[in-house]
Amino acid sequence: MGEQLLSRRQFTARCAAFGLSLPALSPALAAAQTLGGTTAPTPAARTVRLPDGTAVPALGQGCWHLGQGRHPPEVEEEALRTGFSLGLTLLDTSGNYGGGRSERLLSHVLAGQRERIFLVSKVERDEIGGDGIARACAASLARLGTDYLDLYLLHWDVPSDQFPPLVAAFEQLRRERRIRAWGVSNFNVRQMQDLLRVPDAHRCATNQVPYSLNNRRIERELLPWCREHHIPVMAYSPLGGDNRLVIADPTLAQLGAAHGCAAAAVALAWVIRSGSVIAIPEAGSPAHVRENAAALSLQLTAADLQTLDRAFPA
Ligand SMILES: NC(=O)c1ccc[n+]([C@@H]2O[C@H](COP(=O)([O-])OP(=O)(O)OC[C@H]3O[C@@H](n4cnc5c(N)ncnc54)[C@H](OP(=O)(O)O)[C@@H]3O)[C@@H](O)[C@H]2O)c1
């Protein structure tokens, strides 16, 4: 085998990919996941550790619009495979994205790759009554062509008195090995507090919420609370989402030019700067995926962070 040195970017991508097959980082590397964003992150800091010790890439691929004609399906599949090769091996979908079409498209790229991928899907709040979670999970698994999910999320909040049966149903799926972990989405601090009072709720692996340079709302309460309780946040719409994309901003373009990367990579490197946030940008083309993946090896300086704070005040 050749002894050639890897570039930092190659090393980062390989660390992220290996992070999925190695259950946990060494304590030394984990310690490198310094919070705050001003400390130089090591390549291994671009994974995020879930409460059960599993390391996942800090950057994944959102799949909301896939399989629904926004781009030709073969382009979307190629985009996802490009992401895999660059370490973006976490996929975020939902049973309700395009009425199941997102999951069906993913089944094509998962074939032969399943063990490399950290697969996230979601159940809707109107599906959780009775044995609804088990049925929704079975339907997602069938569409995805797999027999387990790495992470299953409740898509939107429900009243707190529904938390005990919710957790029990997730735990049952976990015991049956149909899911490896579970979590929630769009929960505020009060809902997280109520959730953690339920037996076994300490296994909640993440809260998926919106977070981007132009939507920093969670910094006030939710982000510090999750950090304190060692629950990673999964940031959706990390580029601002379709209608409020941040990438046209001149400050981002300037920083991108200085670092030799696209504005999108700067925006994503900012979202994942702490080591406790996973970003799941959606990209419908290999070119966009390549630009985004550069965030895994982009180290923003303290001066960059100050510039971004001025351009996008908290
Ligand atoms: N839990 C929830 O309630 C929830 C809600 C919303 C979203 N999500 C998840 O989060 C994922 C991402 O969120 P999102 O789709 O709302 O927002 P986003 O990732 O912030 O933005 C997606 C948009 O960015 C564009 N884009 C991606 N990379 C780009 C690049 N390098 N340069 C220029 N444009 C680029 C995409 O266009 P192209 O398609 O042309 O690449 C698309 O229009 C979703 O796919 C979904 O998995 C979850």
The ligand as a MOL file (V3000), in Angstrom:
LIG
                    3D

  0  0  0     0  0            999 V3000
M  V30 BEGIN CTAB
M  V30 COUNTS 48 52 0 0 0
M  V30 BEGIN ATOM
M  V30 1 N -37.1060 18.3830 11.1180 0
M  V30 2 C -37.6840 19.3030 10.3700 0
M  V30 3 O -38.7750 19.8150 10.6970 0
M  V30 4 C -37.0030 19.7610 9.1040 0
M  V30 5 C -37.4590 20.9260 8.4500 0
M  V30 6 C -36.7820 21.3460 7.2940 0
M  V30 7 C -35.7030 20.6160 6.8250 0
M  V30 8 N -35.2910 19.4640 7.4720 0 CHG=1
M  V30 9 C -34.1270 18.6830 6.9680 0
M  V30 10 O -33.0320 19.5650 6.7600 0
M  V30 11 C -32.5630 19.4390 5.4070 0
M  V30 12 C -31.9970 20.7510 4.9050 0
M  V30 13 O -32.8920 21.8070 5.1060 0
M  V30 14 P -33.4670 22.7260 3.9250 0
M  V30 15 O -33.5750 21.9540 2.6750 0
M  V30 16 O -34.6870 23.3850 4.4890 0 CHG=-1
M  V30 17 O -32.4190 23.8920 3.8170 0
M  V30 18 P -30.8770 24.1150 3.4140 0
M  V30 19 O -30.1330 22.8460 3.4410 0
M  V30 20 O -30.4410 25.2210 4.2780 0
M  V30 21 O -30.9830 24.6910 1.9460 0
M  V30 22 C -31.2720 23.8940 0.8260 0
M  V30 23 C -31.1190 24.7850 -0.3940 0
M  V30 24 O -29.7340 25.1370 -0.5200 0
M  V30 25 C -29.3150 24.9300 -1.8510 0
M  V30 26 N -27.8870 24.5920 -1.8000 0
M  V30 27 C -27.2950 23.5320 -1.2100 0
M  V30 28 N -25.9530 23.5900 -1.3340 0
M  V30 29 C -25.6900 24.7120 -2.0340 0
M  V30 30 C -24.4970 25.3280 -2.4890 0
M  V30 31 N -23.3020 24.7990 -2.2240 0
M  V30 32 N -24.5930 26.4980 -3.1870 0
M  V30 33 C -25.8010 27.0460 -3.4440 0
M  V30 34 N -26.9780 26.5170 -3.0230 0
M  V30 35 C -26.9250 25.3570 -2.3250 0
M  V30 36 C -30.1600 23.8050 -2.3590 0
M  V30 37 O -30.2610 23.8850 -3.7560 0
M  V30 38 P -29.9770 22.6150 -4.7210 0
M  V30 39 O -31.0410 21.6200 -4.4340 0
M  V30 40 O -30.0340 23.2090 -6.0870 0
M  V30 41 O -28.6050 22.0870 -4.3770 0
M  V30 42 C -31.4990 24.1260 -1.6960 0
M  V30 43 O -32.1960 25.0880 -2.4410 0
M  V30 44 C -33.7910 18.9370 4.6400 0
M  V30 45 O -33.4390 18.2910 3.4560 0
M  V30 46 C -34.3820 17.9740 5.6530 0
M  V30 47 O -33.6840 16.7390 5.6230 0
M  V30 48 C -35.9170 19.0580 8.6150 0
M  V30 END ATOM
M  V30 BEGIN BOND
M  V30 1 1 1 2
M  V30 2 2 2 3
M  V30 3 1 2 4
M  V30 4 1 4 5
M  V30 5 2 4 48
M  V30 6 2 5 6
M  V30 7 1 6 7
M  V30 8 2 7 8
M  V30 9 1 8 9
M  V30 10 1 8 48
M  V30 11 1 9 10
M  V30 12 1 9 46
M  V30 13 1 10 11
M  V30 14 1 11 12
M  V30 15 1 11 44
M  V30 16 1 12 13
M  V30 17 1 13 14
M  V30 18 2 14 15
M  V30 19 1 14 16
M  V30 20 1 14 17
M  V30 21 1 17 18
M  V30 22 2 18 19
M  V30 23 1 18 20
M  V30 24 1 18 21
M  V30 25 1 21 22
M  V30 26 1 22 23
M  V30 27 1 23 24
M  V30 28 1 23 42
M  V30 29 1 24 25
M  V30 30 1 25 26
M  V30 31 1 25 36
M  V30 32 1 26 27
M  V30 33 1 26 35
M  V30 34 2 27 28
M  V30 35 1 28 29
M  V30 36 1 29 30
M  V30 37 2 29 35
M  V30 38 1 30 31
M  V30 39 2 30 32
M  V30 40 1 32 33
M  V30 41 2 33 34
M  V30 42 1 34 35
M  V30 43 1 36 37
M  V30 44 1 36 42
M  V30 45 1 37 38
M  V30 46 2 38 39
M  V30 47 1 38 40
M  V30 48 1 38 41
M  V30 49 1 42 43
M  V30 50 1 44 45
M  V30 51 1 44 46
M  V30 52 1 46 47
M  V30 END BOND
M  V30 END CTAB
M  END
